[in-house]
């Protein structure tokens, strides 16, 4: 039901000319056993900030870089996938951190995804896991989700909830 084409149709030209954030993340969609999943990272355990937390690939937007370029660059650096394997829908909007820092959320698909076959950067990523998108669509938005041993909370849960909200509104 939630194919990449579904997201592409729903979010095409969604944001228009929003102000640019300071950071950008890619909410990566992947196909697993014919289902659309969201791909999450667990930050490396030795990192100075937020070690072991669940997140999407992303980081600070560099000078001269667009949010989309940043999200793709960070995804290639963190997950070890080539730019050619990232198919982008576009920005779905800005979400603010608790420090009031704007983050651009970019939605895209990682093509030819095979679970357990990513060559992640061990300096940034401890592990990755996927969750069927349907899992989130079937639940009321929450402040946190526990999926097996993983705890999705904070800003990452807000990103997920915003995507779900937009999907629900677009399906009406």
C-alpha positions as CSV (number, residue, x, y, z in Angstrom):
1,X,0.0,0.0,0.0
2,X,2.7,2.5,0.9
3,X,4.9,2.3,-2.2
4,X,7.6,4.9,-3.0
5,X,5.2,6.1,-5.8
6,X,2.6,6.7,-3.1
7,X,5.0,9.0,-1.2
8,X,6.2,10.7,-4.3
9,X,2.6,11.6,-5.4
10,X,1.7,12.7,-1.9
11,X,4.7,14.9,-1.2
12,X,5.5,16.2,-4.7
13,X,5.9,20.0,-4.3
14,X,4.7,19.8,-0.7
15,X,6.7,22.6,0.8
16,X,7.2,25.4,-1.7
17,X,9.6,28.1,-0.5
18,X,10.1,27.3,3.2
19,X,13.0,29.0,5.1
20,X,16.0,26.8,5.2
21,X,17.0,25.0,8.4
22,X,20.5,24.7,9.9
23,X,20.4,20.9,9.7
24,X,18.9,18.3,7.4
25,X,18.0,14.7,7.7
26,X,16.9,12.0,5.2
27,X,14.0,9.9,6.3
28,X,15.0,6.8,4.2
29,X,12.3,4.5,2.8
30,X,13.4,1.0,1.9
31,X,11.7,-2.0,0.5
32,X,11.8,-5.2,2.6
33,X,9.9,-8.3,1.5
34,X,7.7,-6.1,-0.7
35,X,6.8,-3.7,2.1
36,X,7.9,-0.1,2.5
37,X,9.9,0.4,5.7
38,X,11.6,3.3,7.3
39,X,15.3,2.8,7.9
40,X,16.8,4.0,11.2
41,X,20.3,4.3,12.5
42,X,21.6,3.8,16.0
43,X,24.3,6.4,16.6
44,X,27.8,5.0,17.4
45,X,28.2,4.3,21.1
46,X,31.5,6.4,21.4
47,X,30.0,9.6,20.0
48,X,30.2,12.7,22.2
49,X,26.6,13.7,21.5
50,X,23.6,11.4,21.8
51,X,25.5,8.1,21.7
52,X,23.3,5.0,21.0
53,X,20.3,7.1,20.1
54,X,18.0,6.2,17.2
55,X,18.0,8.7,14.4
56,X,17.8,9.3,10.7
57,X,21.0,10.1,8.7
58,X,21.7,13.8,8.7
59,X,23.7,16.7,10.0
60,X,24.6,20.4,9.7
61,X,24.0,22.0,6.3
62,X,27.4,23.3,4.9
63,X,27.8,26.7,3.3
64,X,26.6,26.7,-0.2
65,X,24.7,23.4,0.3
66,X,20.9,22.9,0.0
67,X,19.1,20.9,2.6
68,X,18.5,18.2,0.0
69,X,22.2,18.1,-0.8
70,X,23.1,17.9,2.9
71,X,20.6,15.1,3.6
72,X,22.0,13.0,0.7
73,X,25.6,13.7,1.5
74,X,25.1,12.7,5.1
75,X,23.3,9.6,4.1
76,X,26.1,8.5,1.8
77,X,28.7,9.2,4.5
78,X,26.8,7.4,7.3
79,X,25.2,4.5,5.5
80,X,27.8,3.9,2.8
81,X,25.3,4.1,-0.1
82,X,26.2,5.9,-3.4
83,X,24.3,9.0,-4.4
84,X,22.9,7.0,-7.4
85,X,21.1,4.7,-5.0
86,X,19.2,7.6,-3.3
87,X,15.9,8.6,-5.0
88,X,14.6,11.8,-3.4
89,X,11.0,13.0,-3.2
90,X,11.9,16.3,-1.6
91,X,11.7,18.3,1.6
92,X,8.6,17.7,3.7
93,X,9.2,20.6,5.9
94,X,11.0,22.1,8.9
95,X,10.8,20.6,12.4
96,X,12.3,22.5,15.3
97,X,14.5,20.9,18.0
98,X,13.9,21.6,21.6
99,X,16.7,24.2,21.3
100,X,14.6,25.9,18.5
101,X,17.0,24.8,15.7
102,X,15.3,24.2,12.4
103,X,15.8,20.8,10.8
104,X,14.8,20.1,7.2
105,X,13.3,16.7,6.8
106,X,13.9,15.2,3.3
107,X,12.0,12.0,2.2
108,X,13.7,9.6,-0.1
109,X,14.2,5.9,-1.0
110,X,17.4,3.9,-0.8
111,X,17.3,1.7,-4.0
112,X,18.4,-1.9,-4.0
113,X,18.3,-2.2,-0.3
114,X,19.3,-5.5,1.3
115,X,19.0,-5.8,5.1
116,X,22.4,-6.3,6.7
117,X,24.3,-5.3,3.6
118,X,24.9,-1.6,4.3
119,X,28.6,-0.6,4.7
120,X,27.9,1.9,7.6
121,X,30.5,4.3,8.9
122,X,31.5,2.9,12.3
123,X,32.6,6.4,13.4
124,X,28.9,7.4,13.2
125,X,26.7,4.4,13.1
126,X,26.5,1.5,15.6
127,X,23.8,-0.4,13.7
128,X,20.7,0.0,11.5
129,X,17.2,-1.4,11.5
130,X,14.0,-1.0,9.6
131,X,10.4,-0.7,10.7
132,X,7.4,-1.2,8.4
133,X,5.8,2.1,7.6
134,X,2.4,0.4,8.3
135,X,3.5,0.0,11.9
136,X,3.4,3.7,12.4
137,X,0.3,4.3,10.3
138,X,-1.6,1.8,12.5
139,X,-0.8,3.6,15.7
140,X,-1.8,7.0,17.2
141,X,1.2,9.4,17.2
142,X,3.3,8.8,20.3
143,X,6.2,10.5,22.0
144,X,8.1,7.3,21.7
145,X,8.0,3.9,20.1
146,X,9.6,0.7,21.3
147,X,10.3,-1.6,18.4
148,X,12.0,-4.8,19.6
149,X,15.1,-3.6,21.4
150,X,15.1,-0.1,19.8
151,X,13.6,3.0,21.4
152,X,12.5,5.7,19.0
153,X,11.9,9.0,20.8
154,X,12.5,12.7,20.8
155,X,13.1,14.5,17.5
156,X,13.2,11.2,15.5
157,X,9.7,10.2,16.8
158,X,8.5,13.7,15.9
159,X,9.8,13.3,12.3
160,X,8.0,10.0,12.0
161,X,4.8,11.4,13.4
162,X,4.9,14.4,11.0
163,X,5.3,12.1,8.0
164,X,2.4,9.9,9.3
165,X,0.3,13.0,9.8
166,X,0.9,14.2,6.3
167,X,0.2,10.8,4.9
168,X,-3.1,10.6,6.8
169,X,-4.1,14.0,5.6
170,X,-3.2,13.2,2.1
171,X,-5.1,10.0,2.0
172,X,-8.4,11.7,2.9
